[in-house]
Each structure stands twice: as structure tokens, then as C-alpha cells.
Amino acid sequence: MSDSANYKLFIDGAWRSGGTGAELPVINPATEKEFGRVAIASASDLDDCLRSAQASLILWANTSAEERGALLIRAARILKGKMEVAAAALSREQGKTLIEARGEYARAVEMIEWNGAQAASLSAPWTIDPKRTIIPEAIGVVAAFTPWNYPAVLNARKLAASIAAGCPVILKAAEETPSAGAHIIEALQEAGIPPGVVGLVFGNPRMISEHLLGSSVVRALSFTGSTPVGKQLAKIAANNLQRCVLELGGHSPVVVFEDADLTKSASAISEYKFECAGQSCNAPSRILVARSIYKEFLGRLVQAAEKIRVGAPDDPSTDMGPMANARRIEAMERLTKDAVDRGAKVETGGKRIDRPGCYWPPTILSNVAHGSQVLREEPFGPILTVSPFNTIEEAIEEANATEYGLASYFFTESPEIQKRMIRELSAGAISLNHLKGVSADAPNAGIKQSGYGYEGGVEGVRAFQNLKLVNGTRVDAVA
């Protein structure tokens, strides 16, 4: 990819500049220098996008599900062929390493392929009994909003599920990482998707969300991002009773019990936590360790964190690149200072790395006071807190203590403890003795302040379908 990149809007099957000609800079977080521009959508652009999406609805909803699925599979193969160029662009925009960017695109391809393979079966009618049939139908135009941390995966997940369900979708992608949306839309375009079925816009998030959700054309909202923004969007969507799928913030605990393999658990936590510089809603952020092994585990976790090589994302020896922007560095400084002012000890890291770019080291804090901001606010960065616990009741209480409920993790070989933790941890996803991202075939959802509705798996496609109940007939009469 060249040193300069310009990203346009995609509306009614064509790429175009924004209506006012205005653009935003794209910044490389490794250098903090501009290397590209992204078009800003005007209200007129959004109206055009809404009109074209609405005009394509009947055609796309009535296109056979087999054909929709085949198109997605073609698009996945095309995207796979673009992976090296796409990964390099993503790494430059977001700061994640090339290895991480390639891995993210591999997951994006998997998600598009899975939705393509399932499109036909998930659009097929089925019977409840001989005289009652359920017919899945496209809900209508979907407005999808995605963040900058995992743009390829999240764009692919929202686009593929909507398209498989028979819905046109308008994607408002992150201005910081515009290439991910552009590469996936290009793959869909080359695969033959009709004009209007997919749209791509960038610009002022508030203006775009209010404009799109203020239209009765949009029948569903899919959003991944912070809890405060998700709540604002849900309020706007309520005016038109638009269905919402909200994947919001997280503050995930890891509970390490006495019988855990300390080396393996410390290594697994460090590896998963510091991927993407800790900028993941699912990343662990609070480690709770049985007191009898606390000091030994803390030492091993610090050793694992200090082995992580922080550097330029295009350097093959780098394990962790820069944070995505200067705002995240400011947040790390604020959270660390607050914790230290309240008595916390910095076991490793804790200060911005003195070099050009948005670099912050893996940071581990111990002796963190309960009132500290880092224990209640989603850190969204490479900071881990480590605290001891005395009883399983204490561990469960502390693990569930935040307002979030996206993911929880724990390490133990005890069947009794496993059963209790699975039953009592408050999270949409619970992982035992490993940490791993969500696969294409699994439903993903948060509870409490981490959102509602499902993305991924069968439920992710059903989110964009109405299930029409037909009484007095059989499936062969409507198939």
C-alpha cells in the first residue's frame, strides 16, 4: 500500500466523495502522522443511501437464499485474495501488528463464509405442527455502526448476517480505520452484489446516527461500541421502534484457583490480554488469584508481560504495537495515576514509552484500592490489575462487582468449582482454562450494561429476520 490512501463513500453501487467535499485525516498511530484521507458524508449522501437501500429491499429479500449465500462465499474468497494488502492497511491505521491484522482478516473471511453457508437453511420455512408454519422474512434495512479496534471482524459480522437474512445494510464504519470497510465492500461489489444492498458511509458519528435512525426506512440497528453511546443510540432507535443489537463495553475478570497451572494460565492471560494492545471489550482486565498462590502467580504474570516486545507494527519481531490514538494514551495515564494515588503498586509498565507514536507498555498493578477508577471503568488498554481472594464466594462477588457482563474467565481443574463458577458468574460468555475470541458459529451477547441481542451464529442472522407465523397451512404450501 502506498504512503497515501483516500477512502470514499459507497452509495447505490458506486464510490463517491462526500457531498460537501470535506474529508478527515487518517493517522498512523505508530508515527502520529497523517497518511490518508476519508470522505465525510453529508445529509444528502445519507438520504441517497437510504433511498437506494429501500429501493433494493424487495429485490434482495426475494433473491433466493441460496444465491445470497453463494454471493457471500464468493466475496469471502475475493477478500481472502486481498488479505495481505488489507492487513497492511489495517495495521497502519490501527496499530496492531501485521500478524494480528492477518489473523483478524482470517476471522472476517470465516464469518462471511459461515453466513454464506447458512443463508439457505436460515431462510427456510419450518412447521410447528401440521397446520402452523414459520416463515423467516428480512426485517428491512439495517444500520450498522462499528468501532476501530476490530473493524474487519465487526464489519464482516454485521454485513454478512444482514445480507444472509435478505436485508440491505448501511455500514457506518470507523473513520480511524476506513480501509476495513472499504476492502470488504469491494469484495462484495466484485462478487456481484446489487446496487443499494450495501452502503458505506463515514463522517460525524452523531449526525449520521441521528439521520439514519431518524428515518423509518431503517428497521434494525446493530452497534458495537461503548455503553454510553449504545444507550444514546437505543433512545433514538426507540422513536421508530427499530430492533437493536448492542454489543457494548466489558470489564472481564479472570479467576485463578489454587489448582491452576500457574505458568500456562499466566502465559494465556498475558497473550490474550495484550493482543491489540488490550483494546478489546472481551480482553481480561481484572485478575483474581487465590491468596495461597498469589505472589507466585503475580511474579509469573509480570515475567510473561515483560517478555512482550513492544514496537513498530510492521516489524516481524513486534508482539504488541502502539495504541490506536492519543486519547487511549491519556486514558492509560489517568487510570494509572488514580490507582497509584490510592496506593496501588506498579509491578511493570505504567508510563508512556519515550518514542514517537502512541506506545504504552504492558502494565500490571497490584494492591489496587476498591474505589479506583481502573476497577470500575472499562480500561480498554494494556492494563491489568491483580488481587488476591480468600474464598470462592469472595471471588465470585468481586468478579461480578462491575456493571458489565460481557465475558468472564477462570482457571481450575476442580469439577465442583467449575460447575459453580459457570452457574454464578454473570457474563454472556464464560471460558474455562483458556481465553479465546468468539467464532463465527457462536452467538455472542453481553448482559447487564454490556448490551443485548445476539451477534454471530444462528441467532445473529435471526436478529435481522421477522418470523412470520402462518396458521392453517403446511410448509410445503408456502415453500
Buried (B, 14 or more C-beta within 10 A) or exposed (E): BEEEBEBBBBBBBEBBBBBBEBBBEBBBBBBEEEBBBBBBBBEEBBBBBBBBBBBBBEBBBEBEBEEBBBBBBBBBBBBBEBBEEBBBBBBBBBBBBBBBBBBBBBBBBBBBBBBBBBBBEBBEBEBEEEEBBBBBBBBBBBBBBBBBBBBBBBBBBBBBBBBBBBBBBBBBBBBBBBBBBBBBBBBBBBBEBBBBBBBBBBBBBEBBBBBBBBBBBBBBBBBBBBBEBBEBBBEBBEEBEBBBBBBBBBBBBBBBBBEBEBEEBBBBBBEBBBBBBBBBBBBBBBBBBBEEBBEEBBEBBBBBBBEBEBBBBBEEEBBBBBBBBEEBBEBBBEBBEBBBEBEBEBBBBBEBBEEEBBBBBBBBBBBBEEEBBBBEBBBBBBBBBBBBBEEBEEBBEBBBBBEBBBBBBBBBEBEEBBEBBEEBBBBBBBBBBEBEBBEBBBBBBBBBBBBBBBBBBBBBBBBBBBEEEBEEBBBEEEE
